[in-house]
Amino acid sequence: MTTMTVSAPTLPTACGELSDAVVAALSSGDTSALPTVSSDVDPMGRDLQLALQTLYELHYRGFAGVDAGLEWDPELLRLRAVLEARFLANLRDNVEPGDDPVAEMDALSVETTSGTGPSWFLKDEGTWDQMREYFAHRSLYHLKEGDPHAWAIPRIQGQAKAAFVAVEFDEYGGGRGDRVHQQLWADLMTAADLDPTYLAYLDRVPAETLATVNLMSLLGLHRSRRGATLGHFAAIEITSSPGSARFVAGLRRLEAPEECVHFYAEHVEADAVHEQVMRHDVIGDLLRREPELAPDVVFGMRSLAYLDDLAGDRLVAAWRRRESSLLA
């Protein structure tokens, strides 16, 4: 088993005006000179996404040498709110609204026989180097798996809370440190000869990868978006089992280390059970108590699909050009 480091990560390398200002403020502790956000900033550009990711990380493990008290600095929160508003507006513009979570979950449950995303590509034709690149991208999420959605626990009630905690209990290894999914991913990274350190590949991933993780923090950190948080998590659990099965097939084809196969094999079985719990005991009970949250639940599901498609398309397009999907 890989020993996961508990030390805080280092600050990322800035890539534009916004991320440079955030990194400088955190390095110095002086937040008095944070910039205004121009109206033409690209909400899906790497500068905004990296700035937002860096601000969100203050609520997780923080950064080495950065004052933990800056988590609640008013000026940083002000900037974060502006960046969030730009990101959320872009999602609203690109994600079709809906108000029927049951129909949405039914549609997600239909298994397709073909597809164009990374799991399909890596199942049949991807190389071991491309699989390892995929691991690097996904490390930003899987090394904090369970954490972004856990913000919802104190914000829901009754059966929805009890069932959601039961699913999260599995994410955290059922009480066993060596079974925590974050730990299983660190083991996978080590077996694949990659760096298992938290945020090790932050400087190597594009905006699309950052956005998929930022979405979880954007939803999870706000009580007003608890419906979208649970919708997002439900969609992950519903789609995870068949996707994980494709990764198992691809990893077996590539004769990958058993630790890599094990991570996805674990999700094939566990997430099939989680799907039913999320559908009936979590989302079902939530909407019986708060039916007005139905559009938010659908938004969380569709936002996941929208950003995952953007990130997946970028990866597969690079691979088909025989190029690396990671930044230099």
C-alpha positions in Angstrom: 0.0 0.0 0.0 1.2 3.5 -0.9 1.6 5.8 2.1 -0.3 8.9 1.4 1.3 12.1 2.4 -0.5 14.3 4.8 1.5 17.5 4.0 -0.2 20.3 2.2 0.6 20.7 -1.5 2.7 23.5 -2.9 1.0 26.4 -4.7 0.5 25.9 -8.4 2.3 27.8 -11.2 0.1 30.7 -12.3 -1.0 30.9 -16.0 -2.6 34.4 -16.3 -3.6 37.5 -14.4 -6.2 36.0 -12.2 -4.3 32.9 -11.1 -1.1 35.0 -10.7 -2.9 37.4 -8.4 -4.4 34.6 -6.3 -1.0 32.8 -5.9 0.7 36.0 -5.1 -1.9 36.9 -2.4 -1.7 33.5 -0.8 2.1 33.6 -0.9 2.3 37.0 0.8 -0.8 36.9 2.9 -1.7 40.3 1.5 -5.2 40.2 -0.2 -5.6 44.0 -0.6 -4.6 44.1 -4.2 -6.8 41.4 -5.8 -7.9 42.3 -9.3 -11.4 43.0 -10.6 -12.5 40.4 -13.2 -13.0 41.8 -16.6 -16.2 41.2 -18.5 -14.4 39.4 -21.3 -12.6 36.8 -19.2 -13.1 33.3 -20.5 -15.1 31.3 -17.8 -13.7 28.1 -19.2 -10.2 29.4 -19.7 -7.4 27.9 -17.6 -6.5 31.2 -15.9 -10.0 31.5 -14.3 -10.3 27.8 -13.6 -6.9 27.6 -12.0 -7.6 30.7 -9.8 -10.9 29.1 -8.8 -9.4 25.8 -8.0 -6.7 27.4 -5.9 -9.3 29.3 -3.9 -11.3 26.2 -3.4 -8.3 24.3 -2.2 -8.2 26.5 0.9 -11.3 24.6 2.1 -9.6 21.2 1.6 -5.9 20.8 2.5 -4.7 24.3 1.9 -1.1 24.9 0.7 2.3 24.7 2.2 3.4 28.0 3.8 -0.1 29.6 3.3 -1.9 30.9 6.4 -4.9 28.6 7.1 -6.8 31.6 8.3 -7.0 32.9 4.7 -9.7 30.3 4.1 -12.2 32.9 5.3 -10.5 36.1 4.1 -13.3 38.4 2.9 -11.3 39.6 -0.2 -10.5 36.1 -1.4 -14.2 35.1 -0.9 -15.3 38.2 -2.8 -13.1 37.2 -5.8 -14.2 33.6 -5.5 -17.8 34.7 -5.7 -17.2 36.6 -8.9 -15.3 33.7 -10.5 -18.1 31.3 -9.4 -20.7 33.5 -10.9 -18.9 33.5 -14.3 -18.5 29.7 -14.2 -22.1 29.1 -13.2 -23.5 31.5 -15.8 -21.5 29.6 -18.5 -23.0 26.3 -17.2 -26.5 27.8 -17.3 -25.9 28.9 -20.9 -24.8 25.4 -22.0 -26.8 23.0 -19.9 -30.4 22.5 -20.9 -32.8 22.9 -17.9 -35.1 20.1 -16.8 -37.3 19.2 -13.9 -37.8 15.4 -13.9 -35.0 13.7 -12.0 -36.6 10.3 -12.3 -36.6 10.5 -16.1 -33.1 11.8 -16.0 -31.9 8.9 -13.9 -33.8 6.4 -16.1 -32.0 7.8 -19.1 -28.6 7.6 -17.4 -29.3 4.0 -16.5 -29.6 2.8 -20.1 -26.3 1.2 -21.1 -25.1 2.0 -24.6 -23.2 -0.3 -26.8 -20.8 2.3 -28.1 -19.4 5.7 -27.3 -16.6 8.2 -27.9 -15.3 9.0 -24.4 -12.1 8.0 -22.8 -13.4 4.8 -21.3 -14.5 3.5 -24.8 -11.2 4.6 -26.4 -9.0 3.1 -23.6 -11.0 -0.1 -23.6 -10.3 -1.0 -27.2 -7.4 0.9 -28.6 -5.6 3.1 -26.1 -2.0 2.6 -25.2 -0.6 2.2 -21.7 0.9 5.7 -21.9 -2.5 7.1 -22.7 -4.0 5.2 -19.8 -1.4 6.7 -17.5 -2.2 10.1 -18.8 -5.8 9.5 -18.0 -4.8 8.6 -14.4 -2.9 11.9 -14.1 -6.0 13.9 -15.1 -8.3 11.9 -12.8 -6.0 12.2 -9.9 -7.3 15.7 -9.1 -10.6 14.2 -8.3 -9.9 10.7 -7.1 -7.3 11.8 -4.5 -10.1 13.8 -2.9 -12.9 11.4 -3.8 -15.9 11.7 -1.4 -14.8 15.0 0.0 -16.6 17.5 -2.3 -19.9 15.8 -2.0 -19.6 15.3 1.8 -20.5 19.0 2.2 -24.1 18.0 1.6 -24.4 15.8 4.7 -25.4 18.5 7.2 -27.7 20.1 4.7 -30.2 17.2 4.2 -32.4 15.3 6.5 -34.0 12.0 7.3 -33.6 9.0 5.1 -31.8 11.0 2.4 -29.1 11.9 5.0 -28.9 8.4 6.4 -28.6 6.7 3.0 -26.2 9.3 1.6 -23.9 8.8 4.6 -24.0 5.0 4.0 -22.8 5.6 0.4 -20.1 8.0 1.6 -19.1 5.4 4.2 -18.1 3.1 1.4 -16.2 5.9 -0.4 -14.2 6.2 2.8 -13.4 2.5 3.0 -16.1 1.4 5.4 -13.9 2.4 8.3 -10.7 0.9 7.0 -7.9 3.3 6.0 -6.5 1.0 3.4 -9.8 0.8 1.7 -10.5 4.5 1.4 -11.0 5.2 -2.3 -8.5 8.0 -2.2 -5.9 5.5 -0.9 -6.9 2.9 -3.6 -6.2 5.6 -6.2 -2.8 6.5 -4.6 -2.0 2.7 -4.9 -3.1 2.8 -8.5 -0.8 5.8 -9.2 2.2 4.2 -7.6 1.6 0.9 -9.5 1.4 2.9 -12.8 4.7 4.6 -11.9 3.0 8.0 -11.4 3.3 10.5 -8.6 0.5 9.7 -6.0 1.0 13.0 -4.2 -2.1 15.1 -3.8 -2.4 17.7 -6.6 0.9 16.5 -8.1 -0.4 17.0 -11.7 -2.2 20.3 -11.1 0.3 22.2 -13.4 -0.1 19.6 -16.1 -3.9 19.4 -16.7 -5.9 21.7 -19.0 -8.9 23.9 -18.0 -11.4 21.2 -18.9 -10.0 18.9 -16.3 -9.9 21.6 -13.7 -13.6 22.5 -14.5 -14.8 19.0 -13.8 -13.4 19.1 -10.2 -14.3 22.8 -9.7 -17.9 21.9 -10.4 -18.0 19.7 -7.4 -16.7 22.4 -5.1 -18.9 25.0 -6.7 -22.0 22.9 -5.8 -20.9 21.3 -2.6 -19.7 24.5 -0.8 -23.1 26.2 -1.1 -26.2 25.0 0.8 -28.4 26.6 -1.9 -27.0 24.1 -4.4 -27.5 20.9 -2.2 -30.0 19.5 -4.8 -27.4 19.9 -7.6 -24.7 18.3 -5.4 -26.8 15.2 -4.8 -27.9 15.1 -8.5 -24.2 15.3 -9.5 -23.3 12.5 -7.1 -26.2 10.3 -8.2 -25.2 10.7 -11.8 -21.6 9.6 -10.9 -22.9 6.5 -9.2 -25.3 5.6 -12.0 -22.8 5.9 -14.7 -19.7 4.6 -12.8 -20.4 0.9 -12.9 -20.5 0.4 -16.7 -17.7 2.9 -17.2 -15.5 1.1 -14.7 -16.2 -2.2 -16.4 -14.8 -0.7 -19.6 -11.7 0.4 -17.8 -11.3 -3.1 -16.3 -11.5 -4.5 -19.8 -9.0 -2.0 -21.1 -6.6 -2.5 -18.3 -6.8 -6.3 -18.7 -6.0 -5.9 -22.4 -3.0 -3.8 -21.5 -1.8 -6.3 -18.8 -1.8 -3.4 -16.3 -0.7 -3.9 -12.7 -3.4 -5.5 -10.5 -3.7 -2.3 -8.3 -4.9 -0.4 -11.3 -7.5 -3.1 -12.2 -8.6 -3.4 -8.6 -9.6 0.3 -8.3 -12.1 0.0 -11.2 -13.2 -3.5 -10.3 -14.1 -2.2 -6.9 -16.3 0.4 -8.5 -18.1 -2.0 -10.8 -19.7 -3.8 -7.9 -20.0 -1.1 -5.3 -21.4 1.6 -7.6 -24.1 -0.7 -8.9 -25.4 -0.9 -5.4 -24.9 2.8 -4.8 -27.0 3.6 -7.8 -30.1 2.1 -6.3 -29.5 3.8 -2.9 -29.0 7.2 -4.6 -32.0 6.8 -6.8 -34.6 5.7 -4.2 -33.3 6.5 -0.7 -31.4 9.7 -1.4 -32.9 11.5 -4.3 -36.4 10.0 -3.8 -36.5 11.1 -0.1 -34.9 14.5 -0.8 -37.6 15.3 -3.4 -40.4 14.1 -1.1 -39.3 16.6 1.4 -38.2 19.4 -0.9 -39.8 18.9 -4.3 -38.8 22.4 -5.4 -35.2 21.1 -5.7 -36.1 18.9 -8.7 -34.6 21.3 -11.3 -31.4 21.7 -9.3 -31.0 17.9 -9.1 -31.3 17.7 -12.9 -28.9 20.6 -13.3 -26.3 18.8 -11.2 -26.7 15.7 -13.4 -26.5 17.5 -16.7 -23.6 19.8 -15.6 -21.6 16.7 -14.8 -22.3 15.2 -18.3 -21.5 18.6 -20.0 -18.1 19.1 -18.4 -17.1 15.4 -18.6 -17.8 15.5 -22.3 -15.7 18.6 -22.8 -12.8 17.1 -20.9 -13.1 13.6 -22.5 -13.3 15.1 -26.0 -10.1 17.0 -25.4 -8.3 13.9 -24.2 -9.4 11.6 -27.0 -8.8 14.2 -29.7 -5.2 14.6 -28.5 -4.7 10.9 -28.5 -6.1 10.5 -31.9 -3.5 13.1 -33.1 -0.9 10.9 -31.3 -0.2 13.8 -29.0 -0.1 14.1 -25.2 -3.3 15.2 -23.5 -1.2 16.8 -20.7 0.3 20.3 -20.7 4.0 20.5 -21.3 
